[in-house]
Amino acid sequence: MFYKLSFTCDDRERVQRRLNSIYDYDDLGHKISHRNRMNLFHVMMKRLIRERTIASFDSALDIGCNSGVYSKMISDLGFKHVLGVDIDAKEIKRAEEFFAFDTDRKSLEYRVMNAEKMDTKKKYDLILCTEVIEHTKHPNRVVKNIEGMLAPGGGAIITLPNLASLPYMGIAVFNKVKGLKLDREMEQHLAYPFYRSLKLFDRTSLNVIRTSGTNILFDSITLRRIYGTPLFPVLNRLTFQWGRRWPLKYFTQFFFMVLQKDRE
């Protein structure tokens, strides 16, 4: 299995070394927030499988797969056929180099594809969509595609950045006070407080059955001060646990939703 849960984000650790080589992290905050999102996905998937919320493992779809790590994690969890899609051809090429394989019994495939223009004829037992919807021109179309591609009774994990979090709210207030203009990517990250994310699925056959989140405290300044000290893994693990609990999960930087499609 490729992935292993860790709260140290230590560059000497096997998984972190591999992630560093794949993603070329440009700053400490990006590296740590990314690892914690993977930690949360890993924990949530283990629980969903244990509780048999996810009970069929024939096919899975990773929308916005980037360099392919989540797709690999899904494959390692027992799904027979996993497809990762992304609009960026360079990322798909990297994902193929790192993880793609095809055998008689299992496959992990990557394709260049626009989340707004997907063919909904193919059905999947699991769909993952991480930090994609906020970057699309027609988010409701992406939601409709997810609904159409998810098999009856299937599960989906959707994540979006959360404006209602301390890290993102701090950025929004700071820039407002200073009269600074946000770049396009940050504007998109600040477009979805958790309650707007939840409303995306109001008029669908997708039912939100669980929510969670990650990062309620860390910003770049704090991380630079404590990363690499004995305090960091302890505090990182604590904040990870806090972010999964009510009501703190609604104020995490990255909001996770588990949805299940109605059975026909």
N, C-alpha and C positions, 0 to 999 in steps of 0.2 A: 504494500500500500504506500502510495506517494506521501500522503499527508500525515502529520502528527501534531496534536494539540501542543501549543507552547505559549507561555506568557513572558518569556525572556527576550524574544526577538534578537537573540544573540547571533552574530554573524558567523560564529564558529559552529553553530548547530547545522546539521545536515540539511533539513528542510529550508531553513532561512538562507543558507548559502545558495541553494538551488533557486529560491525565489529571487534573490538578489541578482543572479545571473540572467534570469528570464525578464525581469521588469526594469532593471537599471533605475532603481528608485532615486529620485532627484532630491529628496529631503527626508529627514528622520520621521516627521509626522506622517508622511505618505506611507512609508514602510510599516510603521506600527499600526496605523489605522487599517491598512490592507490586511495585515496578519490577523488582527482582531476580527475583521469581518469574515475571514476564512475560518477562524476559530468558532465563531457563532454559527456559520453555515454547517460546519462539521458537527457541532453539538446538536443543532436542530434536526439535522438529517438522521443522526443516530436515534434521537428520541422519536421522530416520526415513524421510523422503521420499527423500532421496538414496540410502539403502541399500535402498529399496523395501520396507521393513517395512510402510509404508503405501503402497499402490499403487492403491487405488480411491478416487475422489474424488466419489462421487455424493451422499452424505449424511453429516452430522455432527451430534452432539448435545452441547450444553454444559449439564451439570447444575449448578445453582447459579450461573447466569450473572451474577448481580448486575446491574451497570449495562451489561453487554453487550460489554465490550472484548475478552475472549477469543474470543467468538463472531465478532466482526469480524475478529480476527486469523486465525481458522480460515477464514473466507470468503475473505480475501485470499490465503490459501495455495492456493486453487484448488478448494475444495469447492463443489459446485453448489448444494446446499440445506443450510442450517445452521439448526438450531433451538436457541435458548437458552431454558432454563426456570429458574424460580425461584419459591419459595414466597411471596416478598414482591411484592405487586402494585405498590407504589411503584417498586421497582427495575425491574420489567418495563416500566412506563410510561416511565421514564427511558431504558432501553435502546432502546425503540421510537423515541423522539424523536431519539436520537443516531445510530442505526445501521440500523434496519430498512429493507428494500427488497424489492421483488418484481418480477422481469422474466420474460420467457419463458425465459431461459437460466439465471438464478441467482436465489436468494432468501435472505434472512436474516430469520428470523421469531423472535418472542419470545412466550412464553406463561406464564401463572401455572400452576404445577404442583408437586405434592408428590413429591419423589424416592422416597418410600416407596410411592406409589400410581400408578405409571406403567404405561401399556399397553405390554406387551412384544411386541406383534404387529409393530410397525414395527421394521425393522432399520437399523442405522447402520454405516458404514465406520469412523467414528472417534467415540469418546465421551470427553469431558473431564469430570472431576469434581474440582473444586478446593475443598478445605476445606469439605466438606459432610458427609461420613459421620460425623464426630465430633459433629455437632450433631443427629443424628437419634435417635429413640427406638428404632428397629429397624435398626441398621446392616447386619445380615446380609440384610435385605430389600432394602436399596438395592443391595448387592453382587449379589444374585440378579437384580434388575431390570437392572443393567448387563450381567450375563452374558446375560440373555434378549434384550436389545435390540442387542447387538453382533453384527454379521454374522460368519459363519464366516471366519476369517482376518483379521478386523478388529482394529484396535488401540485401546487405551484408555490414557489417562494419568490416574492417580489421585494426588492429593496430600493429605497430612494433616500437621498440626502434629506435631512430634516431641518427646516428653518427654525423650528421651535427649540433647537438645541443651544446650549451655552456656547460652543465653539462657533457655530454659524451666526447666531444672534450677535455675538461679539464682533464678528467681521462686519455685519450689516450696520450695527450702531457706530462702530469706529469710522467706517467710510462715510456714513451720513453726517456725522459730526465734523469730519475733516473736509467734507465736500468733494470726496474722491469718487471717481466713476469706477464701478465694478467691471471686470472683463466679462465677456459673454459667457464663459464657462461658469464663473462664479454666480452670475445672474441666474443661470439655469439651476445651480445647486441650491439657490435660495428661493426657488419657486414653489417648493412643496413642504409646507409644515405637515406634520403627521396626519392631521385631520383631513387635509386635502388629498393626501395619498389614499386614505381609506375610502374617500368618496368616489374615487375612480371606479370602484367595483359595485357601486350601489345598484345599478340597473343591469346586472349580469347574472349568470347562473353560477358565479364564483362566490363562495362564502368564506369570509375571513374567519378562520377558526383559531388562530393564534397570532400574537404580535410579540415582537422583541426588538432589541436594539443594542448598539454598541457605541461606546465613547461618550461619556457624560462630562468629563473633566479636562482631558488632555488638549493642550494647544502647543504650538511649536516652542514657545519660551519654556513652559513647564517641562516638556520632554527633554530639551537640551540640558536642563539642570539635573534631572534625575535618571536619565537613561544611562545604563552601565553601572549604576550603584545598586547595593543590595535592596534598596527601597523599591526600585522600579518593578520587578516582577511581582512583588507582594501587592503594590498598589494597582498594577495593571490587572491582576487577577481579581482583586476586590471590585474595581470599577466594572469589570466584565460581568461579575455576578450582579452588581447593583443595576446595571443597565438592562438586565433581563426581567426586572421586577416592576410591578405596578407601584407608584405611578411614574417612576424614573424612566422607564422604557420610552415614554412619550417625549422625553427631553434628551434622547441620545442623538448623536450626530448622524447616524445611519439607522433608519427605521426599517425593520424587517416584518413582512406580512406573510403568513402561511394561509393559502387559500385551497379550498377543495371544491371541485365541480360537482353539481347535482348529479345523482345517478338517474339515468333514464328509466 
